[in-house]
Amino acid sequence: MKRIVTVAVLVLLMFSARNAVADSFKTLNQNEFMTAESIDAGMTQAGIHFTLGENYRSYYPAFRFGLGALAEIGVKAGASTIDVGSEDKAAILLGADIKYQLIKQTEDVPVDMAIDLGFDTHLLSGKNVSEVSFSTIFSRSFPLTERGYKVTPYGGIELSVLNGSYLSDRETDYYVFAGVEWKLSQKAMLYGELKAGDNTLGGIGIRFEY
């Protein structure tokens, strides 16, 4: 009888630990770190970004490329860690997105508007947690000097769908986000952002254009 109870307790503990990992990964999400304004055709941005969420952190270099016709693509590759009880689990982070600017700011139009479709995946011990996101972004630029320095507040809404072998079922969440891009020079930009929804996260980043 004691053996049966012991085995049952061990199975329960293993099942609880697995659920704790799955539930923790449901807090996974990334900051946007982009305004609605598109990158000029042929231009490239490269930078480093850091996201801090609930029991979750990610650090990754990212690159964005202007395709022309108000479209751009981005790719990222880095690392993330997640707290599961007293243990930190590390994962490989890979991602890509495509953004298209629908509305361009002019004297008569007060904001830029864009949509973005993204895919991020975390690889951990032969398993994965993947996110498909669809975002609508609004932003408005405020020039600081005539040499191109400016501040651009941005914000929007996001639909996020999580799936993968670490999750027992698909998870759908909605987020709102707000941030600012500060163009320190003609080639350097700082980012700060806060995103809230099923969980809350914030992040900072720096990018250079060439």
C-alpha positions in Angstrom: 0.0 0.0 0.0 2.8 2.4 0.9 4.5 1.7 -2.4 1.3 2.5 -4.3 0.9 5.8 -2.4 4.5 6.7 -3.0 4.2 6.0 -6.8 1.0 8.0 -6.9 2.6 11.0 -5.2 5.6 10.9 -7.6 3.3 10.8 -10.6 1.3 13.7 -9.2 4.5 15.7 -8.6 5.8 15.1 -12.1 2.4 16.0 -13.6 2.3 19.2 -11.5 5.8 20.1 -12.6 4.9 19.7 -16.3 1.8 21.8 -15.9 3.9 24.5 -14.1 6.2 24.6 -17.1 3.3 24.8 -19.5 1.5 27.5 -17.5 4.7 29.5 -17.2 5.3 29.4 -20.9 1.8 30.9 -21.4 3.3 34.2 -20.2 5.7 34.2 -23.2 5.4 37.3 -25.4 7.7 39.8 -27.1 7.8 43.6 -27.3 7.1 45.2 -30.7 10.0 47.7 -30.8 8.7 49.3 -33.9 6.7 52.3 -35.0 4.2 52.3 -37.8 6.6 54.2 -40.1 8.2 52.0 -42.7 12.0 51.8 -43.4 13.1 53.2 -46.8 13.8 50.6 -49.5 17.3 49.2 -49.4 17.9 50.4 -45.8 18.8 48.1 -42.9 18.4 48.4 -39.2 20.4 46.3 -36.7 20.1 46.3 -32.9 19.8 44.5 -29.6 16.6 44.2 -27.6 15.7 43.0 -24.1 12.3 42.0 -22.8 11.4 41.4 -19.2 8.0 39.7 -18.5 6.4 37.7 -15.7 8.8 34.9 -15.0 10.3 35.5 -18.4 13.3 37.3 -20.0 14.6 37.4 -23.6 17.7 38.9 -25.1 18.2 39.0 -28.9 19.9 40.8 -31.8 17.4 41.8 -34.5 17.6 43.1 -38.1 15.0 44.9 -40.2 15.1 45.4 -44.0 13.2 47.9 -46.1 11.6 46.3 -49.1 10.1 49.4 -50.6 6.4 50.0 -51.3 5.9 50.7 -47.6 6.9 47.1 -46.6 9.7 45.8 -44.4 10.7 42.5 -42.8 12.5 41.7 -39.6 14.4 38.7 -38.2 15.7 37.9 -34.7 17.8 35.2 -33.0 18.7 35.1 -29.4 18.1 33.5 -26.0 15.4 33.5 -23.4 15.0 32.2 -19.8 11.9 31.3 -17.9 11.4 30.8 -14.2 9.8 27.5 -13.3 9.6 27.3 -9.5 13.2 27.5 -8.3 14.6 26.5 -11.7 15.5 28.7 -14.7 15.1 27.1 -18.1 17.0 28.5 -21.1 15.7 28.4 -24.6 16.8 29.4 -28.1 14.6 32.2 -29.5 14.0 32.6 -33.3 11.6 34.9 -35.0 10.5 36.8 -38.1 7.9 39.3 -39.1 6.6 41.4 -42.0 5.2 44.9 -41.6 3.1 46.9 -44.1 2.3 50.6 -43.7 -1.3 51.4 -44.6 -1.4 55.1 -43.8 1.4 57.6 -44.0 1.6 60.7 -41.8 1.1 64.0 -43.7 0.0 67.5 -42.9 -3.6 66.3 -43.3 -3.2 62.9 -41.7 -2.0 63.0 -38.1 -0.6 59.5 -37.7 1.1 56.6 -39.4 -0.7 53.2 -39.3 0.7 49.8 -40.1 -0.1 46.1 -39.6 2.5 43.4 -38.7 2.4 39.6 -38.9 5.0 37.9 -36.8 6.2 34.4 -35.8 8.4 33.6 -32.8 9.5 30.2 -31.5 11.3 29.0 -28.4 13.3 25.7 -28.7 13.8 23.9 -25.4 15.0 20.4 -24.7 13.7 19.1 -28.1 10.3 20.9 -27.6 9.0 24.2 -28.6 6.5 27.0 -27.8 5.6 29.1 -30.8 3.7 32.4 -31.1 1.9 33.8 -34.1 1.0 37.5 -33.6 -1.0 40.0 -35.6 -0.6 43.7 -34.6 -2.0 47.0 -35.6 0.4 49.9 -34.9 -0.2 53.7 -34.7 2.5 56.3 -34.3 3.2 60.0 -34.7 6.6 61.6 -35.2 7.7 64.9 -33.5 10.8 66.4 -35.1 13.3 67.8 -32.5 15.7 69.4 -35.0 15.9 70.0 -38.8 18.7 67.3 -39.0 16.3 64.3 -38.5 16.4 63.9 -34.8 12.9 63.1 -33.5 10.7 61.4 -30.9 8.0 59.0 -32.1 5.4 57.7 -29.6 3.6 54.6 -30.8 1.0 52.1 -29.6 -1.5 49.6 -30.7 -3.2 46.2 -30.2 -2.1 42.7 -30.7 -3.6 39.2 -31.1 -1.3 36.5 -29.9 -1.8 32.7 -30.5 0.5 30.3 -28.6 1.0 26.7 -29.5 3.6 24.0 -29.3 4.7 20.7 -27.8 5.1 22.3 -24.3 1.4 23.4 -24.2 -1.5 21.0 -23.9 -3.7 23.3 -26.0 -3.7 26.5 -28.0 -3.6 29.8 -26.1 -5.1 33.0 -27.5 -4.5 36.4 -25.9 -4.9 40.0 -26.6 -2.5 42.8 -25.7 -2.3 46.6 -25.9 1.2 48.2 -26.1 2.7 51.7 -25.9 6.2 52.8 -26.5 8.5 55.5 -27.8 11.3 55.6 -30.3 13.9 58.3 -29.7 16.1 59.1 -32.7 19.3 60.2 -31.0 21.0 60.9 -34.4 20.3 60.2 -38.0 21.5 56.6 -37.6 20.8 55.6 -33.9 17.5 55.0 -32.1 16.5 54.0 -28.6 13.3 52.2 -27.7 11.2 51.8 -24.6 7.9 49.9 -24.4 5.3 48.5 -22.1 2.8 45.8 -23.1 -0.2 44.6 -21.1 -2.8 41.8 -21.5 -2.9 38.3 -20.2 0.5 39.2 -18.7 2.5 42.4 -18.4 6.0 43.0 -19.9 8.4 45.8 -20.7 11.5 46.2 -22.7 14.2 48.4 -24.1 16.2 48.3 -27.3 18.7 50.2 -29.4 19.0 50.0 -33.2 21.3 51.5 -35.8 20.4 52.3 -39.4 22.8 52.0 -42.4 
